């Protein structure tokens, strides 16, 4: 092969090679410096260290795993939301039931206190009435005893008067019988 053919071959090889964009070797643009048409890079091995390229297979696997994880998280959140809603409803029902029970107990206690108050008032009225009746009875008894005493005193006076009258009558009768006997 001639030198000219070798140069042409080398020139074609260089034109089809991937090269760094600068002398510092910090960047590579596929298609050459300033290229605007995208190119496909094929047969890329799986990246294994943090500075390796990622191929489509690795990216698809990551996408599937991420999607499954998000779906699982969404299901978990939905389940948590349902559980939380159920717990809140149950708590609300419990608080409402407790409130109703407490209200019923307070109303029942209030009714009991009212009944007790009515009973005490009724007992007080009955006791007052009984005391007044007893006082009236004692007063009537006292008046009766006083009347009986007056009656006994009047009877005693009558007996004394009768005794005096009877004694005077007997004395007069005795004087009369004596007069008759003596003829005076």
C-alpha positions as CSV (number, residue, x, y, z in Angstrom):
1,X,0.0,0.0,0.0
2,X,1.3,3.3,-0.8
3,X,1.8,6.2,1.4
4,X,-1.0,8.1,-0.2
5,X,-3.4,5.2,0.4
6,X,-2.3,4.9,4.0
7,X,-2.8,8.6,4.6
8,X,-6.3,8.4,3.0
9,X,-7.1,5.4,5.2
10,X,-5.8,7.1,8.3
11,X,-7.7,10.2,7.4
12,X,-10.9,8.3,7.0
13,X,-10.3,6.5,10.4
14,X,-9.7,9.8,12.2
15,X,-12.8,11.3,10.7
16,X,-14.9,8.4,12.1
17,X,-13.2,8.4,15.5
18,X,-14.6,9.8,18.7
19,X,-12.4,12.6,20.0
20,X,-12.2,14.9,22.9
21,X,-13.5,18.4,22.4
22,X,-10.5,20.0,24.0
23,X,-6.9,19.4,24.8
24,X,-7.7,19.0,28.5
25,X,-9.7,15.9,27.7
26,X,-12.7,17.1,29.9
27,X,-15.5,16.7,27.3
28,X,-16.6,14.5,24.4
29,X,-19.4,15.4,22.0
30,X,-20.7,12.5,19.9
31,X,-20.9,13.6,16.3
32,X,-18.0,16.0,16.8
33,X,-17.5,19.5,18.2
34,X,-20.6,21.6,17.5
35,X,-22.7,18.7,16.3
36,X,-26.5,19.3,16.7
37,X,-27.9,15.9,15.4
38,X,-28.1,13.3,18.2
39,X,-26.4,10.0,17.7
40,X,-27.0,6.5,19.2
41,X,-24.4,4.9,21.4
42,X,-24.9,1.2,21.4
43,X,-23.5,-1.9,23.1
44,X,-22.8,0.0,26.4
45,X,-21.9,-2.2,29.4
46,X,-23.7,-1.8,32.7
47,X,-22.1,0.9,34.8
48,X,-20.6,-0.4,38.1
49,X,-19.0,2.6,39.7
50,X,-20.2,6.1,40.4
51,X,-18.4,7.5,37.3
52,X,-19.6,4.8,34.8
53,X,-22.3,5.5,32.2
54,X,-25.7,4.0,32.8
55,X,-27.2,2.0,29.9
56,X,-30.9,1.8,28.9
57,X,-31.4,-1.5,30.7
58,X,-30.3,-0.1,34.0
59,X,-32.4,3.0,33.5
60,X,-35.5,0.9,32.7
61,X,-35.0,-1.3,35.7
62,X,-34.7,1.8,37.9
63,X,-37.8,3.2,36.4
64,X,-39.8,0.0,37.0
65,X,-38.5,-0.3,40.6
66,X,-39.3,3.3,41.3
67,X,-42.8,2.9,39.8
68,X,-43.5,-0.2,41.9
69,X,-42.2,1.6,45.0
70,X,-44.4,4.6,44.3
71,X,-47.4,2.3,43.7
72,X,-46.7,0.5,47.0
73,X,-46.3,3.8,48.8
74,X,-49.6,5.1,47.3
75,X,-51.4,1.9,48.4
76,X,-49.9,2.2,51.8
77,X,-50.9,5.8,52.1
78,X,-54.4,5.0,50.9
79,X,-54.7,2.2,53.5
80,X,-53.3,4.5,56.2
81,X,-55.8,7.2,55.1
82,X,-58.7,4.7,55.3
83,X,-57.5,3.4,58.7
84,X,-57.0,6.9,60.0
85,X,-60.5,7.9,58.7
86,X,-62.0,4.8,60.3
87,X,-60.2,5.5,63.6
88,X,-61.3,9.2,63.6
89,X,-64.9,8.2,62.8
90,X,-64.8,5.6,65.6
91,X,-63.3,8.1,68.0
92,X,-65.9,10.6,67.0
93,X,-68.7,8.0,67.6
94,X,-67.1,7.2,71.0
95,X,-66.9,10.9,72.0
96,X,-70.5,11.4,70.8
97,X,-71.7,8.3,72.7
98,X,-69.8,9.5,75.8
99,X,-71.3,12.9,75.5
100,X,-74.8,11.4,75.2
101,X,-74.2,9.1,78.2
102,X,-72.8,11.9,80.3
103,X,-75.8,14.2,79.3
104,X,-78.2,11.4,80.2
105,X,-76.5,10.8,83.5
106,X,-76.5,14.5,84.3
107,X,-80.2,14.7,83.4
108,X,-81.0,11.6,85.5
109,X,-79.0,13.1,88.4
110,X,-80.8,16.4,88.0
111,X,-84.2,14.6,88.1
112,X,-83.0,12.7,91.2
113,X,-82.0,15.9,92.9
114,X,-85.4,17.5,92.0
115,X,-87.2,14.5,93.4
116,X,-85.2,14.6,96.6
117,X,-85.9,18.4,96.9
118,X,-89.6,17.7,96.4
119,X,-89.5,14.9,99.0
120,X,-87.7,17.1,101.5
121,X,-90.2,19.9,100.8
122,X,-93.1,17.5,101.2
123,X,-91.6,16.1,104.4
124,X,-91.1,19.6,105.7
125,X,-94.7,20.5,105.0
126,X,-95.9,17.2,106.5
127,X,-93.8,17.7,109.6
128,X,-95.0,21.3,110.0
129,X,-98.6,20.2,109.6
130,X,-98.1,17.5,112.2
131,X,-96.5,19.9,114.6
132,X,-99.3,22.3,114.1
133,X,-101.9,19.6,114.7
134,X,-100.1,18.4,117.8
135,X,-99.9,21.9,119.1
136,X,-103.7,22.3,118.4
137,X,-104.3,19.0,120.2
138,X,-102.2,19.9,123.2
139,X,-104.0,23.3,123.3
140,X,-107.4,21.6,123.1
141,X,-106.3,19.1,125.8
142,X,-105.2,22.0,128.0
143,X,-108.5,23.8,127.4
144,X,-110.3,20.5,128.2
145,X,-108.3,20.0,131.4
146,X,-109.0,23.6,132.4
147,X,-112.7,23.1,131.7
148,X,-112.6,19.9,133.7
149,X,-110.9,21.7,136.6
150,X,-113.5,24.4,136.5
151,X,-116.2,21.8,136.4
152,X,-114.6,19.9,139.4
153,X,-114.3,23.2,141.2
154,X,-118.0,24.0,140.5
155,X,-119.0,20.5,141.6
156,X,-117.0,21.0,144.8
157,X,-118.7,24.3,145.4
158,X,-122.1,22.6,144.6
159,X,-121.3,19.8,147.0
160,X,-120.2,22.2,149.7
161,X,-123.4,24.2,149.1
162,X,-125.5,21.1,149.2
163,X,-123.7,20.0,152.3
164,X,-124.4,23.3,154.0
165,X,-128.0,23.3,152.8
166,X,-128.5,19.7,153.9
167,X,-126.9,20.5,157.3
168,X,-129.1,23.6,157.7
169,X,-132.1,21.5,156.7
170,X,-131.3,18.7,159.0
171,X,-130.7,21.2,161.8
172,X,-134.0,22.9,161.1
173,X,-135.7,19.5,160.9
174,X,-134.1,18.5,164.2
175,X,-135.3,21.7,165.8
176,X,-138.8,21.1,164.4
177,X,-138.9,17.5,165.6
178,X,-137.6,18.7,169.0
179,X,-140.3,21.4,169.1
180,X,-142.9,18.8,168.3
181,X,-141.7,16.5,170.9
182,X,-141.7,19.1,173.6
183,X,-144.8,20.7,172.3
184,X,-143.4,24.0,172.0
